[in-house]
Amino acid sequence: MYLGLDLGTSGVKALLIDENQKIVGSGTGHLDVSRPHSGWSEQDPSHWIRATEDAVAALKTTHGRELAAVKGIGLSGQMHGATLLDAGDQVLRPCILWNDTRSHAEAAELDANPKFRSLSGNIVFPGFTAPKIAWVRNNEPDIFARLQRVLLPKDYLRFWLTGEHVSEMSDAAGTSWLDVGKRAWSPELLAATGLDESYMPSLVEGTEVSGILKPDVAARWGMGDKVVVAGGAGDNAASACGMGTVGEGHAFVSLGTSGVLFAANRAYLPNPESAVHTFCHALPDTWHQMGVILSATDALNWYAGIVSRKAAELTDELGADLRAPSGVTFLPYLSGERTPLNDSAIRGSFQGLEHASDRAALTQAVLEGVAFAFRDCLHALAAAGTRLERVTAVGGGSRSTYWLKAIATALNIPVDVPADGDFGAAFGAARLGLIAAEGADPHAICVAPATDTTIEPDANLIGAFDAAYNRYHNLYPALKGVQS
């Protein structure tokens, strides 16, 4: 048996698989986010431990015998969070999370240093780890003076599990301290925030052994000795391992709260000017690129709340057949936008409203707006050297066939829908635990799920969607001029 632990923002998921990668069972533990000030987002790392214990306890209740057979554990986690430890490995303050924007000024200052884009391959976004430490140095000097170690969220969980200070390439790539091409910490980038390599955990590949589960934890969970803990992955790279998106040309589109267009690469292909994320993958000698939009299902859920309907009711109202765009355009920038705009201040809008614009027309515009945001990401990936021929759909929004038809037509590429199953980050983490424990071939383990259906672009509507996209694309400069 092999266990995947996924430390998300709202909870921890524990997923158990057997040697044939069949899911045996799962458990969850709940987490809350603290927002003490506008733009702040924090969690107490001790709550991660409690939620992990809850998730495994739920699994043990129903699958205690199978837990006893665990040989390997893989970790997945929310990226970019800054967990600060002192010389005694005690937590100095609540972890500053990925969606915390307090360090926007520090991020801009670091990004103005050309070495950051050159070495890290990415824009320094406020959500990344390095500007958070710069903010602590500027605003909490007493805490910065006591700082001895910075760990990412899942790596703090690893420390609790194994006693080791270790990270892996995919998560470390989101700190702004990693030389992503060399897959090593950059002394120059660390020095820009007053740190050196002694503050960093050691690095392994996601498929490698990072430590051994501590005896007291193993005993409490009913496991044997010498249970290995794999390097694991950041959440999107772990999901890619679960989806089998690990080879050149493999890609997925994720319709979650936020949206991700993810492509695996054999080579390091940075293009920070397009706001594409270029990170190390969880597998050795592999990288990945991501276009990220901040509101995907979040946009539909926001609109559903406004009109007092469930999201599924709204998409069902559109029927089975894809409609031509109505002339109403929706910009889904409810909390700013990442790729390709890198604009945290921009906000969304409806444009082109008229007396005939009914609820269905606005629903359609919301779905199309998200689809066009993914088209922006597709163009950004192409500018970075990655051209996609098809994508696999994942995430809660992928349950809407209408939405997938709109995405396929907006991108003008087929969208594959996998057969039913759980192929998310916890499953990918469990796969990494299996690989580390058995020394297995990562490409033989991280295979794609069977495809249930393929949604082709609607050839009759390509022209109409192209025209609607052009309207969408031209609105941002005008809206920015009004809002700035």
Salt bridges, closest charged atoms under 4 A:
ASP32 OD1 - HIS30 NE2 2.81
GLU42 OE2 - ARG93 NH2 3.20
GLU42 OE2 - ARG102 NH2 2.75
ASP44 OD2 - HIS47 NE2 3.89
GLU53 OE2 - ARG220 NH2 2.80
ASP54 OD2 - ARG50 NH1 3.73
ASP89 OD1 - HIS165 NE2 2.91
ASP100 OD2 - ARG102 NH2 2.81
ASP111 OD2 - ARG117 NH2 2.67
GLU140 OE1 - ARG93 NE 2.71
ASP155 OD1 - LYS154 NZ 2.91
ASP155 OD1 - ARG158 NH2 2.75
GLU168 OE2 - LYS154 NZ 2.87
ASP171 OD2 - LYS154 NZ 3.04
GLU188 OE2 - LYS115 NZ 2.76
GLU205 OE1 - ARG183 NH2 2.89
GLU273 OE2 - ARG117 NH1 3.93
GLU317 OE2 - ARG359 NH2 2.70
ASP343 OD2 - LYS480 NZ 3.23
ASP376 OD1 - HIS473 ND1 3.71
ASP416 OD2 - ARG390 NE 2.85
ASP422 OD2 - LYS13 NZ 2.37
GLU438 OE2 - LYS71 NZ 3.04
ASP466 OD1 - ARG375 NH1 2.94
